[in-house]
């Protein structure tokens, strides 16, 4: 079985004390378990450095929830890809639905973020997904195709040249934090579609991994991972609890 990716997005949650403790608890659990997966956590940016200095387990990778679309310069409040590289980050999230729909980030901005990360050799987890209205209108495939094509078309770097630096995460917006998940048939059809779309844009030369995110729990993780072409999970709320997060890792 190829190595799977289990990522936890903590979003805008926690304090310095609770974030460091959570990372320590996850690190401790990793020491006790011989997981062969790639385990990643995405704490709030403010707590990345304290976590780095307090956790030493090499299996636990760290990522940033956001990055600037610009290189270093007069961009107050932004964090550049080179800064994340300097902090020895492994990954960065781009395109999460909350960035798209709450903070109104458009495809062109997201593509520029991917370019900055590629220039600094950081790995990207690029999120795609449809809203509830789009899902009800049976527009899922159209939305996903447009989001994927926009990234490949507008990105100034050759994604195919560094396929391992890009991971796609399918997160249906209507499933995030709602307890709802697509049916087995829907997941199979959607992941087949994403896989074929990627290959059509890369002339069947892609080895991009595809994750699923949206109300993942220890109870449904095993069944979710039976989906063909699903290479891992991007976990939200359950990643804020060390036991739940490790239980998910243990089911795969």
C-alpha positions in Angstrom: 0.0 0.0 0.0 1.4 3.4 -1.0 1.9 6.0 1.8 -1.2 7.8 2.7 -1.5 11.5 3.8 -3.4 12.4 7.0 -3.5 16.2 7.5 -5.1 18.2 10.4 -6.3 21.7 9.8 -6.7 23.5 13.1 -8.0 26.7 11.5 -8.4 29.7 13.8 -8.6 27.7 17.0 -6.7 27.3 20.2 -4.2 29.2 22.4 -0.5 29.0 22.6 -0.7 26.6 25.6 -3.4 24.3 24.0 -1.7 24.3 20.6 1.7 23.3 22.0 0.1 20.6 24.1 -1.9 19.2 21.2 1.2 19.0 19.0 3.1 17.2 21.9 0.2 14.8 22.4 0.1 13.9 18.7 3.9 13.6 18.6 3.8 11.3 21.6 1.2 9.1 20.0 3.2 8.9 16.8 6.2 7.6 18.8 4.0 4.8 20.2 2.5 3.8 16.8 4.5 2.8 13.8 2.4 4.7 11.2 3.7 4.6 7.7 1.5 7.6 6.7 2.6 11.2 6.2 1.1 13.0 9.2 0.7 16.8 8.9 -0.7 19.4 11.2 -1.7 23.0 10.2 -1.7 25.1 13.4 -2.5 28.8 13.4 0.5 30.6 12.0 1.2 32.5 15.2 1.9 29.2 17.0 4.1 27.5 14.3 7.4 28.5 15.8 6.6 27.5 19.4 5.4 24.2 18.1 8.6 23.7 16.1 10.7 24.3 19.2 8.7 22.0 21.4 8.1 18.9 19.1 11.0 16.8 17.8 9.2 13.8 16.2 10.4 13.7 12.6 7.2 11.9 11.5 5.1 14.9 12.3 5.2 17.4 9.5 4.1 21.0 9.8 2.3 23.3 7.4 1.0 26.8 7.2 -2.7 27.5 6.7 -2.0 30.5 4.4 0.7 32.3 2.4 1.0 35.6 0.6 0.7 35.7 -3.2 3.6 38.2 -3.2 7.3 37.9 -2.5 8.8 39.9 0.4 7.9 43.5 0.3 5.5 46.2 1.6 2.5 43.9 2.2 1.5 44.6 5.8 0.3 41.5 7.7 1.3 39.0 5.0 3.6 36.0 5.3 5.7 35.1 2.3 6.7 31.7 1.1 10.3 32.4 1.7 9.5 33.1 5.3 7.7 29.8 5.6 10.8 28.1 4.0 13.0 29.9 6.5 10.8 28.5 9.3 11.4 25.0 7.7 7.7 24.5 6.9 6.9 21.3 4.9 3.5 22.2 3.5 1.0 25.0 2.9 -2.8 25.0 2.4 -4.1 27.0 -0.6 -7.7 27.4 -1.9 -9.6 26.2 1.2 -13.3 27.0 0.8 -13.1 29.4 3.8 -10.5 31.4 1.9 -12.5 31.3 -1.3 -16.0 32.0 0.0 -15.5 34.0 3.2 -12.3 35.9 2.3 -13.1 36.1 -1.4 -9.8 34.7 -2.8 -10.1 34.2 -6.5 -8.4 31.6 -8.7 -5.8 34.1 -10.0 -4.7 34.9 -6.4 -4.6 31.2 -5.4 -2.5 30.4 -8.5 0.0 33.1 -7.5 0.2 31.6 -4.1 1.0 28.2 -5.6 3.7 29.8 -7.7 5.4 31.5 -4.7 5.4 28.1 -2.8 6.8 26.3 -5.8 9.5 28.8 -6.2 10.5 28.0 -2.6 10.1 24.3 -3.0 7.3 24.0 -0.4 4.6 21.4 -0.9 1.0 22.6 -1.6 -2.3 21.1 -0.6 -4.7 22.7 -3.0 -8.4 22.6 -2.0 -11.2 22.3 -4.4 -15.0 21.8 -3.9 -18.5 22.8 -4.6 -21.1 24.7 -2.5 -24.4 23.2 -1.4 -26.3 25.1 -4.1 -23.9 23.9 -6.8 -24.2 20.4 -5.5 -28.0 20.5 -5.6 -27.8 21.9 -9.1 -25.6 19.0 -10.1 -22.7 21.3 -11.0 -20.1 19.5 -9.0 -18.0 18.2 -12.0 -18.2 21.6 -13.7 -17.0 23.5 -10.7 -14.2 21.0 -10.0 -13.0 21.0 -13.6 -13.0 24.8 -13.6 -11.0 25.0 -10.4 -8.4 22.5 -11.5 -8.1 24.0 -15.0 -7.7 27.5 -13.6 -4.7 26.3 -11.5 -3.0 24.5 -14.3 -3.7 27.2 -16.8 -2.7 30.3 -14.8 0.1 28.8 -12.8 3.4 30.2 -14.2 5.4 27.1 -13.1 5.2 23.7 -14.7 3.3 21.7 -12.1 4.1 18.5 -14.0 7.8 19.0 -13.4 7.3 18.7 -9.7 4.2 16.6 -9.3 5.0 15.6 -5.7 4.9 19.3 -4.6 1.2 19.5 -5.4 -1.6 17.6 -3.6 -5.3 18.1 -4.4 -7.9 18.0 -1.6 -11.5 17.6 -2.5 -13.6 19.3 0.1 -17.3 19.7 -0.7 -18.2 22.9 1.0 -21.5 21.5 2.2 -19.8 18.7 4.1 -17.3 20.8 6.1 -18.3 20.8 9.7 -21.9 19.7 9.0 -21.6 16.0 9.7 -22.7 15.3 6.1 -20.6 13.4 3.6 -21.1 12.3 0.0 -22.4 8.8 -0.6 -20.0 6.0 -1.6 -21.2 6.3 -5.2 -20.8 10.1 -5.3 -17.2 9.8 -3.9 -16.3 7.1 -6.3 -17.6 9.2 -9.3 -16.1 12.4 -8.1 -12.6 11.0 -7.4 -12.6 9.2 -10.8 -13.5 12.5 -12.4 -10.8 14.4 -10.6 -8.2 11.7 -11.4 -9.2 11.8 -15.1 -9.2 15.6 -15.3 -5.7 15.8 -13.8 -4.4 13.2 -16.3 -6.1 15.0 -19.2 -4.1 18.1 -18.3 -0.8 16.3 -17.7 -1.0 13.9 -20.6 -1.4 10.9 -18.2 2.0 11.7 -16.6 0.6 12.9 -13.3 1.3 11.2 -9.9 -0.6 13.8 -8.0 -2.2 12.6 -4.8 -5.9 13.4 -4.0 -7.2 13.8 -0.5 -10.8 14.1 0.9 -11.9 16.5 3.5 -15.3 17.2 5.1 -16.7 15.9 8.4 -14.1 13.1 8.7 -14.3 11.2 12.0 -12.8 8.0 13.5 -16.1 6.3 12.6 -16.1 7.0 8.9 -12.4 7.3 8.0 -11.9 3.6 7.2 -14.9 3.5 4.8 -13.9 6.8 3.2 -10.5 5.5 2.4 -11.9 2.6 0.5 -12.6 5.0 -2.3 -10.5 4.5 -5.4 -7.9 7.2 -6.0 -8.3 8.6 -2.5 -4.8 9.0 -1.1 -5.6 10.5 2.3 -7.7 12.8 4.4 -7.7 16.5 5.3 -9.3 16.7 8.7 -10.9 19.7 10.4 -12.6 19.6 13.8 -11.5 16.1 14.7 -7.8 17.2 14.4 -8.3 19.4 17.4 -8.6 16.3 19.6 -5.4 14.3 19.7 -7.2 11.0 20.4 -9.6 11.4 17.6 -6.9 12.5 15.2 -4.7 9.5 16.1 -7.7 7.2 16.0 -8.3 8.3 12.4 -4.7 7.6 11.6 -5.0 4.2 13.2 -8.0 3.1 11.0 -6.0 3.5 7.8 
